[in-house]
């Protein structure tokens, strides 16, 4: 029974966070590649995640993360949080 108690204590507590990220970088890319608005953010984040090279130069990076009250989250996020907590209890 001690094993179950240790396992439950090791499970992380969940919270809801508001995250704000400001990225500014210069990128060498084909001119037509950045015109597809639906694909733009994915393309830019992929380029940034690959890191600095001769095609990408970071200029500014600023990130803020703050825990927020669960009641401020959308109903969809609250339902997902409940599901995650319930799945932890079943494990």
PDB file of N, CA, C and O in Angstrom:
ATOM      1  N   UNK A   1       0.823  -1.191   0.000  1.00  0.00           N
ATOM      2  CA  UNK A   1       0.000   0.000   0.000  1.00  0.00           C
ATOM      3  C   UNK A   1       0.869   1.258   0.000  1.00  0.00           C
ATOM      4  O   UNK A   1       0.461   2.272  -0.566  1.00  0.00           O
ATOM      5  N   UNK A   2       2.030   1.225   0.604  1.00  0.00           N
ATOM      6  CA  UNK A   2       2.932   2.369   0.571  1.00  0.00           C
ATOM      7  C   UNK A   2       3.311   2.747  -0.849  1.00  0.00           C
ATOM      8  O   UNK A   2       3.493   3.924  -1.160  1.00  0.00           O
ATOM      9  N   UNK A   3       3.429   1.753  -1.701  1.00  0.00           N
ATOM     10  CA  UNK A   3       3.787   2.007  -3.091  1.00  0.00           C
ATOM     11  C   UNK A   3       2.742   2.907  -3.756  1.00  0.00           C
ATOM     12  O   UNK A   3       3.109   3.819  -4.497  1.00  0.00           O
ATOM     13  N   UNK A   4       1.454   2.672  -3.509  1.00  0.00           N
ATOM     14  CA  UNK A   4       0.396   3.497  -4.087  1.00  0.00           C
ATOM     15  C   UNK A   4       0.476   4.938  -3.595  1.00  0.00           C
ATOM     16  O   UNK A   4       0.282   5.870  -4.375  1.00  0.00           O
ATOM     17  N   UNK A   5       0.755   5.123  -2.336  1.00  0.00           N
ATOM     18  CA  UNK A   5       0.851   6.464  -1.763  1.00  0.00           C
ATOM     19  C   UNK A   5       2.026   7.212  -2.379  1.00  0.00           C
ATOM     20  O   UNK A   5       1.896   8.390  -2.715  1.00  0.00           O
ATOM     21  N   UNK A   6       3.165   6.553  -2.532  1.00  0.00           N
ATOM     22  CA  UNK A   6       4.330   7.195  -3.134  1.00  0.00           C
ATOM     23  C   UNK A   6       4.049   7.560  -4.587  1.00  0.00           C
ATOM     24  O   UNK A   6       4.447   8.633  -5.040  1.00  0.00           O
ATOM     25  N   UNK A   7       3.374   6.690  -5.316  1.00  0.00           N
ATOM     26  CA  UNK A   7       3.062   6.940  -6.715  1.00  0.00           C
ATOM     27  C   UNK A   7       2.135   8.146  -6.854  1.00  0.00           C
ATOM     28  O   UNK A   7       2.358   8.999  -7.714  1.00  0.00           O
ATOM     29  N   UNK A   8       1.105   8.228  -6.026  1.00  0.00           N
ATOM     30  CA  UNK A   8       0.170   9.340  -6.092  1.00  0.00           C
ATOM     31  C   UNK A   8       0.850  10.652  -5.734  1.00  0.00           C
ATOM     32  O   UNK A   8       0.539  11.684  -6.328  1.00  0.00           O
ATOM     33  N   UNK A   9       1.751  10.636  -4.795  1.00  0.00           N
ATOM     34  CA  UNK A   9       2.454  11.853  -4.403  1.00  0.00           C
ATOM     35  C   UNK A   9       3.366  12.337  -5.523  1.00  0.00           C
ATOM     36  O   UNK A   9       3.639  13.534  -5.619  1.00  0.00           O
ATOM     37  N   UNK A  10       3.840  11.430  -6.371  1.00  0.00           N
ATOM     38  CA  UNK A  10       4.739  11.794  -7.445  1.00  0.00           C
ATOM     39  C   UNK A  10       4.006  12.415  -8.633  1.00  0.00           C
ATOM     40  O   UNK A  10       4.642  13.041  -9.481  1.00  0.00           O
ATOM     41  N   UNK A  11       2.675  12.254  -8.713  1.00  0.00           N
ATOM     42  CA  UNK A  11       1.926  12.830  -9.818  1.00  0.00           C
ATOM     43  C   UNK A  11       1.882  14.348  -9.672  1.00  0.00           C
ATOM     44  O   UNK A  11       1.595  14.852  -8.587  1.00  0.00           O
ATOM     45  N   UNK A  12       2.160  15.081 -10.744  1.00  0.00           N
ATOM     46  CA  UNK A  12       2.168  16.545 -10.646  1.00  0.00           C
ATOM     47  C   UNK A  12       0.764  17.130 -10.546  1.00  0.00           C
ATOM     48  O   UNK A  12      -0.191  16.579 -11.093  1.00  0.00           O
ATOM     49  N   UNK A  13       0.653  18.242  -9.848  1.00  0.00           N
ATOM     50  CA  UNK A  13      -0.598  18.972  -9.777  1.00  0.00           C
ATOM     51  C   UNK A  13      -0.736  19.776 -11.069  1.00  0.00           C
ATOM     52  O   UNK A  13       0.268  20.213 -11.633  1.00  0.00           O
ATOM     53  N   UNK A  14      -1.939  19.970 -11.533  1.00  0.00           N
ATOM     54  CA  UNK A  14      -2.185  20.680 -12.780  1.00  0.00           C
ATOM     55  C   UNK A  14      -2.706  22.073 -12.502  1.00  0.00           C
ATOM     56  O   UNK A  14      -3.400  22.297 -11.510  1.00  0.00           O
ATOM     57  N   UNK A  15      -2.374  23.004 -13.368  1.00  0.00           N
ATOM     58  CA  UNK A  15      -2.855  24.364 -13.258  1.00  0.00           C
ATOM     59  C   UNK A  15      -3.126  24.928 -14.636  1.00  0.00           C
ATOM     60  O   UNK A  15      -2.764  24.325 -15.646  1.00  0.00           O
ATOM     61  N   UNK A  16      -3.761  26.080 -14.676  1.00  0.00           N
ATOM     62  CA  UNK A  16      -4.043  26.779 -15.928  1.00  0.00           C
ATOM     63  C   UNK A  16      -3.139  28.004 -15.969  1.00  0.00           C
ATOM     64  O   UNK A  16      -3.041  28.752 -14.996  1.00  0.00           O
ATOM     65  N   UNK A  17      -2.487  28.197 -17.098  1.00  0.00           N
ATOM     66  CA  UNK A  17      -1.522  29.283 -17.239  1.00  0.00           C
ATOM     67  C   UNK A  17      -1.845  30.138 -18.455  1.00  0.00           C
ATOM     68  O   UNK A  17      -2.285  29.640 -19.491  1.00  0.00           O
ATOM     69  N   UNK A  18      -1.617  31.420 -18.303  1.00  0.00           N
ATOM     70  CA  UNK A  18      -1.720  32.330 -19.437  1.00  0.00           C
ATOM     71  C   UNK A  18      -0.301  32.644 -19.875  1.00  0.00           C
ATOM     72  O   UNK A  18       0.524  33.087 -19.077  1.00  0.00           O
ATOM     73  N   UNK A  19      -0.026  32.410 -21.149  1.00  0.00           N
ATOM     74  CA  UNK A  19       1.322  32.564 -21.678  1.00  0.00           C
ATOM     75  C   UNK A  19       1.326  33.598 -22.796  1.00  0.00           C
ATOM     76  O   UNK A  19       0.465  33.593 -23.676  1.00  0.00           O
ATOM     77  N   UNK A  20       2.297  34.468 -22.740  1.00  0.00           N
ATOM     78  CA  UNK A  20       2.462  35.480 -23.780  1.00  0.00           C
ATOM     79  C   UNK A  20       3.906  35.406 -24.262  1.00  0.00           C
ATOM     80  O   UNK A  20       4.840  35.462 -23.462  1.00  0.00           O
ATOM     81  N   UNK A  21       4.082  35.281 -25.570  1.00  0.00           N
ATOM     82  CA  UNK A  21       5.411  35.182 -26.147  1.00  0.00           C
ATOM     83  C   UNK A  21       5.531  36.200 -27.259  1.00  0.00           C
ATOM     84  O   UNK A  21       4.673  36.296 -28.136  1.00  0.00           O
ATOM     85  N   UNK A  22       6.599  36.948 -27.208  1.00  0.00           N
ATOM     86  CA  UNK A  22       6.902  37.893 -28.290  1.00  0.00           C
ATOM     87  C   UNK A  22       8.219  37.461 -28.904  1.00  0.00           C
ATOM     88  O   UNK A  22       9.260  37.449 -28.246  1.00  0.00           O
ATOM     89  N   UNK A  23       8.151  37.109 -30.171  1.00  0.00           N
ATOM     90  CA  UNK A  23       9.336  36.713 -30.925  1.00  0.00           C
ATOM     91  C   UNK A  23       9.541  37.708 -32.049  1.00  0.00           C
ATOM     92  O   UNK A  23       8.598  38.081 -32.747  1.00  0.00           O
ATOM     93  N   UNK A  24      10.749  38.121 -32.211  1.00  0.00           N
ATOM     94  CA  UNK A  24      11.083  38.962 -33.353  1.00  0.00           C
ATOM     95  C   UNK A  24      12.377  38.417 -33.926  1.00  0.00           C
ATOM     96  O   UNK A  24      13.389  38.326 -33.230  1.00  0.00           O
ATOM     97  N   UNK A  25      12.337  38.055 -35.201  1.00  0.00           N
ATOM     98  CA  UNK A  25      13.531  37.542 -35.835  1.00  0.00           C
ATOM     99  C   UNK A  25      13.498  37.834 -37.316  1.00  0.00           C
ATOM    100  O   UNK A  25      12.442  38.092 -37.895  1.00  0.00           O
ATOM    101  N   UNK A  26      14.672  37.790 -37.920  1.00  0.00           N
ATOM    102  CA  UNK A  26      14.792  37.982 -39.358  1.00  0.00           C
ATOM    103  C   UNK A  26      14.972  36.627 -39.995  1.00  0.00           C
ATOM    104  O   UNK A  26      15.649  35.754 -39.451  1.00  0.00           O
ATOM    105  N   UNK A  27      14.359  36.457 -41.152  1.00  0.00           N
ATOM    106  CA  UNK A  27      14.324  35.146 -41.786  1.00  0.00           C
ATOM    107  C   UNK A  27      14.503  35.290 -43.293  1.00  0.00           C
ATOM    108  O   UNK A  27      13.869  36.134 -43.925  1.00  0.00           O
ATOM    109  N   UNK A  28      15.361  34.470 -43.855  1.00  0.00           N
ATOM    110  CA  UNK A  28      15.479  34.375 -45.311  1.00  0.00           C
ATOM    111  C   UNK A  28      14.576  33.236 -45.744  1.00  0.00           C
ATOM    112  O   UNK A  28      14.742  32.097 -45.310  1.00  0.00           O
ATOM    113  N   UNK A  29      13.619  33.555 -46.605  1.00  0.00           N
ATOM    114  CA  UNK A  29      12.626  32.558 -47.030  1.00  0.00           C
ATOM    115  C   UNK A  29      12.132  32.929 -48.416  1.00  0.00           C
ATOM    116  O   UNK A  29      12.262  34.077 -48.839  1.00  0.00           O
ATOM    117  N   UNK A  30      11.570  31.970 -49.120  1.00  0.00           N
ATOM    118  CA  UNK A  30      10.951  32.241 -50.417  1.00  0.00           C
ATOM    119  C   UNK A  30       9.794  33.210 -50.210  1.00  0.00           C
ATOM    120  O   UNK A  30       9.038  33.082 -49.247  1.00  0.00           O
ATOM    121  N   UNK A  31       9.657  34.168 -51.099  1.00  0.00           N
ATOM    122  CA  UNK A  31       8.627  35.195 -50.939  1.00  0.00           C
ATOM    123  C   UNK A  31       7.224  34.620 -50.872  1.00  0.00           C
ATOM    124  O   UNK A  31       6.413  35.104 -50.083  1.00  0.00           O
ATOM    125  N   UNK A  32       6.910  33.631 -51.651  1.00  0.00           N
ATOM    126  CA  UNK A  32       5.570  33.059 -51.673  1.00  0.00           C
ATOM    127  C   UNK A  32       5.237  32.230 -50.447  1.00  0.00           C
ATOM    128  O   UNK A  32       4.062  32.005 -50.157  1.00  0.00           O
ATOM    129  N   UNK A  33       6.249  31.771 -49.721  1.00  0.00           N
ATOM    130  CA  UNK A  33       6.018  30.881 -48.579  1.00  0.00           C
ATOM    131  C   UNK A  33       5.291  31.573 -47.432  1.00  0.00           C
ATOM    132  O   UNK A  33       4.601  30.908 -46.659  1.00  0.00           O
ATOM    133  N   UNK A  34       5.426  32.877 -47.304  1.00  0.00           N
ATOM    134  CA  UNK A  34       4.831  33.598 -46.180  1.00  0.00           C
ATOM    135  C   UNK A  34       3.460  34.192 -46.504  1.00  0.00           C
ATOM    136  O   UNK A  34       2.887  34.894 -45.670  1.00  0.00           O
ATOM    137  N   UNK A  35       2.936  33.933 -47.671  1.00  0.00           N
ATOM    138  CA  UNK A  35       1.634  34.498 -48.047  1.00  0.00           C
ATOM    139  C   UNK A  35       0.454  33.669 -47.553  1.00  0.00           C
ATOM    140  O   UNK A  35      -0.653  34.196 -47.439  1.00  0.00           O
ATOM    141  N   UNK A  36       0.656  32.408 -47.260  1.00  0.00           N
ATOM    142  CA  UNK A  36      -0.414  31.540 -46.767  1.00  0.00           C
ATOM    143  C   UNK A  36      -0.589  31.782 -45.271  1.00  0.00           C
ATOM    144  O   UNK A  36       0.141  31.214 -44.458  1.00  0.00           O
ATOM    145  N   UNK A  37      -1.552  32.623 -44.908  1.00  0.00           N
ATOM    146  CA  UNK A  37      -1.763  33.023 -43.511  1.00  0.00           C
ATOM    147  C   UNK A  37      -2.010  31.838 -42.575  1.00  0.00           C
ATOM    148  O   UNK A  37      -1.562  31.854 -41.429  1.00  0.00           O
ATOM    149  N   UNK A  38      -2.715  30.817 -43.050  1.00  0.00           N
ATOM    150  CA  UNK A  38      -3.012  29.650 -42.211  1.00  0.00           C
ATOM    151  C   UNK A  38      -1.749  28.881 -41.856  1.00  0.00           C
ATOM    152  O   UNK A  38      -1.670  28.255 -40.798  1.00  0.00           O
ATOM    153  N   UNK A  39      -0.784  28.929 -42.723  1.00  0.00           N
ATOM    154  CA  UNK A  39       0.460  28.169 -42.535  1.00  0.00           C
ATOM    155  C   UNK A  39       1.580  29.035 -41.947  1.00  0.00           C
ATOM    156  O   UNK A  39       2.619  28.515 -41.541  1.00  0.00           O
ATOM    157  N   UNK A  40       1.369  30.350 -41.903  1.00  0.00           N
ATOM    158  CA  UNK A  40       2.421  31.297 -41.529  1.00  0.00           C
ATOM    159  C   UNK A  40       2.981  31.070 -40.126  1.00  0.00           C
ATOM    160  O   UNK A  40       4.197  30.970 -39.965  1.00  0.00           O
ATOM    161  N   UNK A  41       2.132  30.988 -39.121  1.00  0.00           N
ATOM    162  CA  UNK A  41       2.611  30.841 -37.743  1.00  0.00           C
ATOM    163  C   UNK A  41       3.373  29.538 -37.581  1.00  0.00           C
ATOM    164  O   UNK A  41       4.423  29.509 -36.938  1.00  0.00           O
ATOM    165  N   UNK A  42       2.860  28.466 -38.153  1.00  0.00           N
ATOM    166  CA  UNK A  42       3.550  27.180 -38.078  1.00  0.00           C
ATOM    167  C   UNK A  42       4.933  27.264 -38.722  1.00  0.00           C
ATOM    168  O   UNK A  42       5.906  26.754 -38.166  1.00  0.00           O
ATOM    169  N   UNK A  43       5.026  27.896 -39.877  1.00  0.00           N
ATOM    170  CA  UNK A  43       6.302  28.048 -40.576  1.00  0.00           C
ATOM    171  C   UNK A  43       7.288  28.868 -39.753  1.00  0.00           C
ATOM    172  O   UNK A  43       8.458  28.504 -39.636  1.00  0.00           O
ATOM    173  N   UNK A  44       6.814  29.977 -39.180  1.00  0.00           N
ATOM    174  CA  UNK A  44       7.690  30.849 -38.396  1.00  0.00           C
ATOM    175  C   UNK A  44       8.174  30.159 -37.114  1.00  0.00           C
ATOM    176  O   UNK A  44       9.347  30.263 -36.754  1.00  0.00           O
ATOM    177  N   UNK A  45       7.270  29.461 -36.435  1.00  0.00           N
ATOM    178  CA  UNK A  45       7.681  28.754 -35.216  1.00  0.00           C
ATOM    179  C   UNK A  45       8.652  27.619 -35.527  1.00  0.00           C
ATOM    180  O   UNK A  45       9.603  27.398 -34.776  1.00  0.00           O
ATOM    181  N   UNK A  46       8.427  26.903 -36.618  1.00  0.00           N
ATOM    182  CA  UNK A  46       9.363  25.859 -37.020  1.00  0.00           C
ATOM    183  C   UNK A  46      10.748  26.444 -37.276  1.00  0.00           C
ATOM    184  O   UNK A  46      11.757  25.880 -36.851  1.00  0.00           O
ATOM    185  N   UNK A  47      10.789  27.567 -37.965  1.00  0.00           N
ATOM    186  CA  UNK A  47      12.077  28.217 -38.251  1.00  0.00           C
ATOM    187  C   UNK A  47      12.767  28.626 -36.953  1.00  0.00           C
ATOM    188  O   UNK A  47      13.974  28.435 -36.799  1.00  0.00           O
ATOM    189  N   UNK A  48      11.997  29.188 -36.018  1.00  0.00           N
ATOM    190  CA  UNK A  48      12.586  29.633 -34.755  1.00  0.00           C
ATOM    191  C   UNK A  48      13.069  28.450 -33.915  1.00  0.00           C
ATOM    192  O   UNK A  48      14.121  28.528 -33.281  1.00  0.00           O
ATOM    193  N   UNK A  49      12.305  27.355 -33.910  1.00  0.00           N
ATOM    194  CA  UNK A  49      12.670  26.178 -33.116  1.00  0.00           C
ATOM    195  C   UNK A  49      13.954  25.516 -33.624  1.00  0.00           C
ATOM    196  O   UNK A  49      14.688  24.903 -32.849  1.00  0.00           O
ATOM    197  N   UNK A  50      14.217  25.640 -34.904  1.00  0.00           N
ATOM    198  CA  UNK A  50      15.443  25.053 -35.465  1.00  0.00           C
ATOM    199  C   UNK A  50      16.686  25.799 -34.988  1.00  0.00           C
ATOM    200  O   UNK A  50      17.789  25.256 -35.045  1.00  0.00           O
ATOM    201  N   UNK A  51      16.523  27.016 -34.527  1.00  0.00           N
ATOM    202  CA  UNK A  51      17.641  27.768 -33.974  1.00  0.00           C
ATOM    203  C   UNK A  51      18.318  28.659 -35.000  1.00  0.00           C
ATOM    204  O   UNK A  51      18.013  28.626 -36.192  1.00  0.00           O
ATOM    205  N   UNK A  52      19.242  29.452 -34.496  1.00  0.00           N
ATOM    206  CA  UNK A  52      19.962  30.389 -35.343  1.00  0.00           C
ATOM    207  C   UNK A  52      20.811  29.649 -36.363  1.00  0.00           C
ATOM    208  O   UNK A  52      21.448  28.642 -36.054  1.00  0.00           O
ATOM    209  N   UNK A  53      20.807  30.153 -37.554  1.00  0.00           N
ATOM    210  CA  UNK A  53      21.694  29.677 -38.599  1.00  0.00           C
ATOM    211  C   UNK A  53      21.853  30.828 -39.587  1.00  0.00           C
ATOM    212  O   UNK A  53      21.492  31.962 -39.270  1.00  0.00           O
ATOM    213  N   UNK A  54      22.371  30.566 -40.747  1.00  0.00           N
ATOM    214  CA  UNK A  54      22.578  31.646 -41.717  1.00  0.00           C
ATOM    215  C   UNK A  54      21.276  32.136 -42.347  1.00  0.00           C
ATOM    216  O   UNK A  54      21.290  33.123 -43.083  1.00  0.00           O
ATOM    217  N   UNK A  55      20.145  31.466 -42.074  1.00  0.00           N
ATOM    218  CA  UNK A  55      18.853  31.862 -42.633  1.00  0.00           C
ATOM    219  C   UNK A  55      17.926  32.512 -41.607  1.00  0.00           C
ATOM    220  O   UNK A  55      16.907  33.093 -41.981  1.00  0.00           O
ATOM    221  N   UNK A  56      18.263  32.423 -40.328  1.00  0.00           N
ATOM    222  CA  UNK A  56      17.395  32.964 -39.288  1.00  0.00           C
ATOM    223  C   UNK A  56      18.242  33.655 -38.227  1.00  0.00           C
ATOM    224  O   UNK A  56      19.212  33.096 -37.716  1.00  0.00           O
ATOM    225  N   UNK A  57      17.849  34.881 -37.913  1.00  0.00           N
ATOM    226  CA  UNK A  57      18.587  35.685 -36.943  1.00  0.00           C
ATOM    227  C   UNK A  57      17.621  36.206 -35.879  1.00  0.00           C
ATOM    228  O   UNK A  57      16.779  37.050 -36.184  1.00  0.00           O
ATOM    229  N   UNK A  58      17.722  35.724 -34.640  1.00  0.00           N
ATOM    230  CA  UNK A  58      16.825  36.235 -33.591  1.00  0.00           C
ATOM    231  C   UNK A  58      17.173  37.680 -33.239  1.00  0.00           C
ATOM    232  O   UNK A  58      18.344  38.052 -33.160  1.00  0.00           O
ATOM    233  N   UNK A  59      16.141  38.478 -33.032  1.00  0.00           N
ATOM    234  CA  UNK A  59      16.319  39.879 -32.680  1.00  0.00           C
ATOM    235  C   UNK A  59      15.841  40.128 -31.260  1.00  0.00           C
ATOM    236  O   UNK A  59      16.501  40.827 -30.491  1.00  0.00           O
ATOM    237  N   UNK A  60      14.677  39.549 -30.907  1.00  0.00           N
ATOM    238  CA  UNK A  60      14.095  39.770 -29.577  1.00  0.00           C
ATOM    239  C   UNK A  60      13.258  38.563 -29.179  1.00  0.00           C
ATOM    240  O   UNK A  60      12.540  37.992 -30.000  1.00  0.00           O
ATOM    241  N   UNK A  61      13.357  38.185 -27.915  1.00  0.00           N
ATOM    242  CA  UNK A  61      12.522  37.112 -27.363  1.00  0.00           C
ATOM    243  C   UNK A  61      12.096  37.540 -25.974  1.00  0.00           C
ATOM    244  O   UNK A  61      12.924  37.854 -25.119  1.00  0.00           O
ATOM    245  N   UNK A  62      10.795  37.547 -25.766  1.00  0.00           N
ATOM    246  CA  UNK A  62      10.245  37.920 -24.458  1.00  0.00           C
ATOM    247  C   UNK A  62       9.084  36.985 -24.160  1.00  0.00           C
ATOM    248  O   UNK A  62       8.205  36.798 -25.000  1.00  0.00           O
ATOM    249  N   UNK A  63       9.075  36.399 -22.976  1.00  0.00           N
ATOM    250  CA  UNK A  63       7.999  35.476 -22.604  1.00  0.00           C
ATOM    251  C   UNK A  63       7.522  35.779 -21.185  1.00  0.00           C
ATOM    252  O   UNK A  63       8.325  36.033 -20.287  1.00  0.00           O
ATOM    253  N   UNK A  64       6.217  35.748 -21.000  1.00  0.00           N
ATOM    254  CA  UNK A  64       5.582  35.891 -19.691  1.00  0.00           C
ATOM    255  C   UNK A  64       4.648  34.712 -19.478  1.00  0.00           C
ATOM    256  O   UNK A  64       3.899  34.331 -20.377  1.00  0.00           O
ATOM    257  N   UNK A  65       4.696  34.142 -18.295  1.00  0.00           N
ATOM    258  CA  UNK A  65       3.799  33.051 -17.933  1.00  0.00           C
ATOM    259  C   UNK A  65       3.241  33.361 -16.550  1.00  0.00           C
ATOM    260  O   UNK A  65       3.989  33.669 -15.621  1.00  0.00           O
ATOM    261  N   UNK A  66       1.928  33.278 -16.425  1.00  0.00           N
ATOM    262  CA  UNK A  66       1.291  33.539 -15.134  1.00  0.00           C
ATOM    263  C   UNK A  66       0.182  32.516 -14.909  1.00  0.00           C
ATOM    264  O   UNK A  66      -0.637  32.261 -15.792  1.00  0.00           O
ATOM    265  N   UNK A  67       0.171  31.940 -13.718  1.00  0.00           N
ATOM    266  CA  UNK A  67      -0.911  31.021 -13.378  1.00  0.00           C
ATOM    267  C   UNK A  67      -2.192  31.830 -13.216  1.00  0.00           C
ATOM    268  O   UNK A  67      -2.187  32.927 -12.656  1.00  0.00           O
ATOM    269  N   UNK A  68      -3.279  31.271 -13.713  1.00  0.00           N
ATOM    270  CA  UNK A  68      -4.558  31.959 -13.603  1.00  0.00           C
ATOM    271  C   UNK A  68      -5.571  31.057 -12.914  1.00  0.00           C
ATOM    272  O   UNK A  68      -5.385  29.843 -12.827  1.00  0.00           O
ATOM    273  N   UNK A  69      -6.612  31.652 -12.441  1.00  0.00           N
ATOM    274  CA  UNK A  69      -7.677  30.901 -11.791  1.00  0.00           C
ATOM    275  C   UNK A  69      -8.353  29.996 -12.812  1.00  0.00           C
ATOM    276  O   UNK A  69      -8.563  30.391 -13.958  1.00  0.00           O
ATOM    277  N   UNK A  70      -8.691  28.791 -12.395  1.00  0.00           N
ATOM    278  CA  UNK A  70      -9.363  27.848 -13.294  1.00  0.00           C
ATOM    279  C   UNK A  70     -10.704  28.379 -13.783  1.00  0.00           C
ATOM    280  O   UNK A  70     -11.126  28.061 -14.895  1.00  0.00           O
ATOM    281  N   UNK A  71     -11.378  29.184 -12.966  1.00  0.00           N
ATOM    282  CA  UNK A  71     -12.684  29.708 -13.372  1.00  0.00           C
ATOM    283  C   UNK A  71     -12.564  30.724 -14.501  1.00  0.00           C
ATOM    284  O   UNK A  71     -13.554  31.016 -15.171  1.00  0.00           O
ATOM    285  N   UNK A  72     -11.362  31.269 -14.724  1.00  0.00           N
ATOM    286  CA  UNK A  72     -11.148  32.198 -15.826  1.00  0.00           C
ATOM    287  C   UNK A  72     -10.904  31.472 -17.150  1.00  0.00           C
ATOM    288  O   UNK A  72     -10.976  32.088 -18.213  1.00  0.00           O
ATOM    289  N   UNK A  73     -10.621  30.187 -17.097  1.00  0.00           N
ATOM    290  CA  UNK A  73     -10.381  29.402 -18.309  1.00  0.00           C
ATOM    291  C   UNK A  73     -11.694  29.148 -19.035  1.00  0.00           C
ATOM    292  O   UNK A  73     -12.769  29.234 -18.442  1.00  0.00           O
ATOM    293  N   UNK A  74     -11.599  28.841 -20.295  1.00  0.00           N
ATOM    294  CA  UNK A  74     -12.798  28.541 -21.082  1.00  0.00           C
ATOM    295  C   UNK A  74     -13.435  27.247 -20.574  1.00  0.00           C
ATOM    296  O   UNK A  74     -12.760  26.435 -19.940  1.00  0.00           O
ATOM    297  N   UNK A  75     -14.717  27.049 -20.843  1.00  0.00           N
ATOM    298  CA  UNK A  75     -15.364  25.796 -20.432  1.00  0.00           C
ATOM    299  C   UNK A  75     -14.658  24.562 -21.007  1.00  0.00           C
ATOM    300  O   UNK A  75     -14.572  23.532 -20.339  1.00  0.00           O
ATOM    301  N   UNK A  76     -14.154  24.661 -22.238  1.00  0.00           N
ATOM    302  CA  UNK A  76     -13.451  23.535 -22.849  1.00  0.00           C
ATOM    303  C   UNK A  76     -12.171  23.194 -22.072  1.00  0.00           C
ATOM    304  O   UNK A  76     -11.867  22.023 -21.847  1.00  0.00           O
ATOM    305  N   UNK A  77     -11.432  24.226 -21.669  1.00  0.00           N
ATOM    306  CA  UNK A  77     -10.207  23.978 -20.899  1.00  0.00           C
ATOM    307  C   UNK A  77     -10.526  23.396 -19.524  1.00  0.00           C
ATOM    308  O   UNK A  77      -9.813  22.516 -19.041  1.00  0.00           O
ATOM    309  N   UNK A  78     -11.587  23.881 -18.898  1.00  0.00           N
ATOM    310  CA  UNK A  78     -11.968  23.349 -17.584  1.00  0.00           C
ATOM    311  C   UNK A  78     -12.361  21.877 -17.690  1.00  0.00           C
ATOM    312  O   UNK A  78     -12.001  21.074 -16.829  1.00  0.00           O
ATOM    313  N   UNK A  79     -13.102  21.521 -18.749  1.00  0.00           N
ATOM    314  CA  UNK A  79     -13.469  20.109 -18.947  1.00  0.00           C
ATOM    315  C   UNK A  79     -12.224  19.249 -19.150  1.00  0.00           C
ATOM    316  O   UNK A  79     -12.134  18.148 -18.606  1.00  0.00           O
ATOM    317  N   UNK A  80     -11.275  19.743 -19.922  1.00  0.00           N
ATOM    318  CA  UNK A  80     -10.044  18.988 -20.155  1.00  0.00           C
ATOM    319  C   UNK A  80      -9.258  18.825 -18.858  1.00  0.00           C
ATOM    320  O   UNK A  80      -8.692  17.760 -18.612  1.00  0.00           O
ATOM    321  N   UNK A  81      -9.217  19.844 -18.044  1.00  0.00           N
ATOM    322  CA  UNK A  81      -8.540  19.776 -16.754  1.00  0.00           C
ATOM    323  C   UNK A  81      -9.189  18.720 -15.862  1.00  0.00           C
ATOM    324  O   UNK A  81      -8.490  17.950 -15.204  1.00  0.00           O
ATOM    325  N   UNK A  82     -10.513  18.682 -15.836  1.00  0.00           N
ATOM    326  CA  UNK A  82     -11.237  17.663 -15.057  1.00  0.00           C
ATOM    327  C   UNK A  82     -10.901  16.269 -15.577  1.00  0.00           C
ATOM    328  O   UNK A  82     -10.659  15.353 -14.791  1.00  0.00           O
ATOM    329  N   UNK A  83     -10.886  16.106 -16.911  1.00  0.00           N
ATOM    330  CA  UNK A  83     -10.543  14.796 -17.490  1.00  0.00           C
ATOM    331  C   UNK A  83      -9.132  14.365 -17.083  1.00  0.00           C
ATOM    332  O   UNK A  83      -8.911  13.212 -16.713  1.00  0.00           O
ATOM    333  N   UNK A  84      -8.195  15.286 -17.153  1.00  0.00           N
ATOM    334  CA  UNK A  84      -6.814  14.956 -16.784  1.00  0.00           C
ATOM    335  C   UNK A  84      -6.711  14.568 -15.311  1.00  0.00           C
ATOM    336  O   UNK A  84      -6.026  13.607 -14.961  1.00  0.00           O
ATOM    337  N   UNK A  85      -7.387  15.313 -14.465  1.00  0.00           N
ATOM    338  CA  UNK A  85      -7.357  14.989 -13.035  1.00  0.00           C
ATOM    339  C   UNK A  85      -8.009  13.645 -12.767  1.00  0.00           C
ATOM    340  O   UNK A  85      -7.496  12.862 -11.967  1.00  0.00           O
ATOM    341  N   UNK A  86      -9.133  13.362 -13.420  1.00  0.00           N
ATOM    342  CA  UNK A  86      -9.806  12.073 -13.238  1.00  0.00           C
ATOM    343  C   UNK A  86      -8.941  10.929 -13.744  1.00  0.00           C
ATOM    344  O   UNK A  86      -8.920   9.865 -13.125  1.00  0.00           O
ATOM    345  N   UNK A  87      -8.227  11.114 -14.848  1.00  0.00           N
ATOM    346  CA  UNK A  87      -7.375  10.046 -15.379  1.00  0.00           C
ATOM    347  C   UNK A  87      -6.198   9.786 -14.439  1.00  0.00           C
ATOM    348  O   UNK A  87      -5.725   8.653 -14.359  1.00  0.00           O
ATOM    349  N   UNK A  88      -5.722  10.789 -13.736  1.00  0.00           N
ATOM    350  CA  UNK A  88      -4.638  10.606 -12.755  1.00  0.00           C
ATOM    351  C   UNK A  88      -5.134   9.758 -11.590  1.00  0.00           C
ATOM    352  O   UNK A  88      -4.401   8.917 -11.071  1.00  0.00           O
ATOM    353  N   UNK A  89      -6.382   9.981 -11.182  1.00  0.00           N
ATOM    354  CA  UNK A  89      -6.929   9.235 -10.043  1.00  0.00           C
ATOM    355  C   UNK A  89      -7.116   7.763 -10.388  1.00  0.00           C
ATOM    356  O   UNK A  89      -7.014   6.903  -9.513  1.00  0.00           O
ATOM    357  N   UNK A  90      -7.384   7.472 -11.644  1.00  0.00           N
ATOM    358  CA  UNK A  90      -7.579   6.090 -12.074  1.00  0.00           C
ATOM    359  C   UNK A  90      -6.261   5.349 -12.241  1.00  0.00           C
ATOM    360  O   UNK A  90      -6.222   4.119 -12.186  1.00  0.00           O
ATOM    361  N   UNK A  91      -5.178   6.100 -12.445  1.00  0.00           N
ATOM    362  CA  UNK A  91      -3.865   5.456 -12.685  1.00  0.00           C
ATOM    363  C   UNK A  91      -3.325   4.790 -11.457  1.00  0.00           C
ATOM    364  O   UNK A  91      -2.241   4.209 -11.495  1.00  0.00           O
TER     365      UNK A  91
END
